[in-house]
Amino acid sequence: MKMKNFSLLLLSLTLLFISACSQNIQQMQYVVRWPETYCNKDTTKVVCNQIPLKFTLVGFWGTDSNAQILKNCKDTGEHDWNKVFDTTMVNKLNPFWPSLTTQDPKDMWKEAWKTYGTCTIQRFTGPTQYFNGAARVAGEIKDLLQDHLIKSDGIVPCDSAVYKNVEILNSFKQVSKNKEVSFTCTNINSTHAYLNQVTFCRTNDAKHFTNCPTSVINRRCSVENIIVPRPSPPAPASSLQTLQRTGENLRPNSIWEVLRQLI
């Protein structure tokens, strides 16, 4: 009798473990960031080796019925990462999901699968399907800056341009077909803030926009005046550095020309 009870207990624990690692996905969330805020305006100090003038993906993850992000589920599959990240896949992911730091993008994507993708196996049976799902959403949204904020609403990245919170929100809701979205900001003071992250919510198969839950909406930026900061252009190399880098001989005339430009 005791042995039977122990077996039932073991079975219950096993089922509980399986259930915890394969929770029902209520939604998929597609979260992008504005790199300039992340790299240079946020309180978290991040050393970025590139700051593109476009939104980049933060994460693509599933949420449960309580809008909690599902993560760190058990990965039961064996993956040939060289095949997953073949040239075709890399070319798909790099434009919208680049590494902003020195981290190899393939390592970053692999971490994303292990942390979040493994909890989406109900909808995406493996990493290739998961990354293709993210690419499909990116293709639907297109270039969030150029195709929507600038082209549709005249919202441009500029440290001296200030936009009302509702203008930013309405621009993003045009993308989501008027479904509720959320965006966060990094406060400058009580009245002004830098745009930071944007959350688009999708159905659990990631095929359609849906309203973000109340708990996500409640985290929406409430500051009235929003700035989309513009990344500083890379500092141009001096004429002398250019000549040295290209290996051009520094003839007398070249030297005088360089000095004339530097004075």
N, C-alpha and C positions, 0 to 999 in steps of 0.2 A: 504493500500500500504506500509506504514511504517512497519507494522507488518510483511508483507511478506519479505521485505528487511532485517529486523532483523533476521528472520528465516533463510534466505539464508546465512547471515553473520555467524550466529551461526553454521550452517551446514558446512560452509567452514572452520571455525576454528576447528571444531571437526575433519574433514577430515585431516586438516593440522597436528593436534596433533597425530592422528593415524599414519599418514605417517612418522612423525618424530620419532615415537617410534617403527616403524617396517620398517626401512630403508632396502633397498636391500643390501644383503651381496655380496660383490664382491669377497672376499677371506676370508679364515680362516688363522690365524697365530698361529703357535705353537712356543713359545719362551721359551728357557731353559737358565739357568745360571750356571756358575761355582761357587759353594758355597764358596770356599776359597777366591776368589776375592770379592764376595759380603760381606762376613763376616769380612774379615781382611785387604783387600787391597783397597777397595773403599773409597772415601771421605765421603760417608754417613756412620755414625757410627751405626752399627747394632750389637746387642748382640745376638749371636747365641748359642744355647745349643747343637747343633750338626752340624758338617761340614762333610758331607759324601764325599767319594772319587768317586763322579759321578755327572753328570749333573742332575739338578732337574728343574721341570717345574716352570716357572714364571707365564705364562698365556696362555690361549687358547681363542682367541677372533676373532670376525669378523671385517672386515674393509669395508668401502664404496668405491665408485668409485674414491675418492680422496685419498685413502689409509689412511683415518682417522679411528682410532679405535672407534667402536660403543660401547657405554656404557650407563649405567643407564637408560635402557628402562623400561617401565611399566611391572610389573609382575602381570598378571591377574589370575594366577593359585593359588590354595591352595595346599601346599606340606606337606606331612608327612615326615619330615626330618629323622625320625628314620627308615622309610622304604627306603628312598633314600640312606642313609648311613648305609645299613645293612652290615653284616660281609663280604659278597661277594664284595660289592663295596669298602669298606675300604681296603680290601686286594688287590684290583685292583689299587687303587690310591696311597696308601702309598709308594710303591717302587719308583715311578717316580715323585710324587707330595707331598713330606713330608713337614711338617712345620719345618723350621730351627730354629725358636724361640720358646718361651714358649706358643705361641698361639696354642690352640687346633686345630688340622688339620681339624676337621669337621666345625669349625667356619670359618676357612680360605677358605675351599671349598664353603661354603654357601655364603661368601662374593663374591667369584669369580662368582658364578651363578648370584647373584643379580646385580653385576657391569657389567659383560660381557655376561654371558649366556643368560640373558633375551633378549638381542638383536639378538640372534641367533635362535629365535623360528621359523623362516621360514624353518630352516633346522633341528633343534633339538627341538622337541615339548615340552620338559620339562627337568628338571635337570638330571634325570636318563639317558636320551638319550644324553644329553650334556656331562656328565662325561664319558659315554661309548665311545663317539666319541673321547675324549681326550685319553682314554685308548687304543683305536685302533691305533691312531697315535704313541703312545708310544711303542706299540707292534711292529709296523712296523720299527721304528727307532732302537729299542732295546737299548742296553747299548752304548751310543754314545762314551764313553771313551774306554771301553774294546774292543768292537766289531769293532770300526772304527779307532779312533785316534791311539790307541796302536797296535792293531792287523794288520790293513791295512797299516798304515803309520809310525809306530814307534815313534809316538809323545807321550811322557810320562810326567806326572806332576812332575816337578822338578824346584826348584827356580834357579838352575844354568844352566838349559838347555834352549837354545834360538832357536826358529824356525822362519823361514821367514813367513811373512804375507801370501804369496801365497801358502805356504805349508799348513797352517791352512785352508785357503779358499778352496783349492782343496780337502782336506779331507772331509770337510762338503759338498761340491758339489757332492762327490761320494755318500753320503747318500741321497741327493735330486735328484739323477739320472740326475745330471748335470744341474738342474734348478738353477737359481740365488738365492743365500741365502745372508744373512747379518750377521755380527757379530760385536759386540762392544768391546771396551777394556778400561781399566783404565790406563792412562798414568803414567809411571815412570819418563820419561824425553822425549825429542824430538825424541829419536830413539828406545826406548824400552817401552813395555806396557804389562800389565797382561790381559789375555783373560777374558772376562766378560760374555756377553750374546750372544746367537745365535738365529737367527730368521729363521724358515722354513715356507715357504708360501704354502698353500694348496688351492685346489679348494673350492668353497663355500660350498660344502657338506663335505669337509675335507677328501675326499677319495683319492686324488692324489696330488702329488707335482706339483707346478707351479712356474713360475718365480716371485720373489718378485718385487714390483714396484720400479720405479726409486727413489722415495722419501725415500724408506727404504734402498735401495742400497747406496744412497748418505750419509747415516749415518754410513756406514761400517767403521770399524777401518782402518786408513790409516798409522799407525805406522809400520815401516818395520820389527822390531824384536819383536816377541811375546813370552811371558813366560806363561806357564800353571802352576801356583803355587801349590805346594803340601801342603795339610793341615798338621799341626804338629800333631804327635801322642799324644794321651792323656797321661798326666804325670802319671807314675806308682805310686801307693801308696807305701809308705815305708813299710818295713817288720813289723815295729811296728804297723802301722795303719792297716795292713792286719790282724795281730793277734788280734787287738782290735775289728775289724769289725766282724771277724769270731767267736769271743767269746772264743778263745782258752786260756786255763789257761797259764799264764806267769810263768812257772816253772823256776828255776834258770838256767838250761841249755838253755831254750828258750831265756831268757833275754840276756845271754852272746852271743848267736848266733845273736840276733838282733843287739846288740851293735857292734859286730865284722863287720856286714855288713854295719853299718852306719858310722864307723870310716874310 
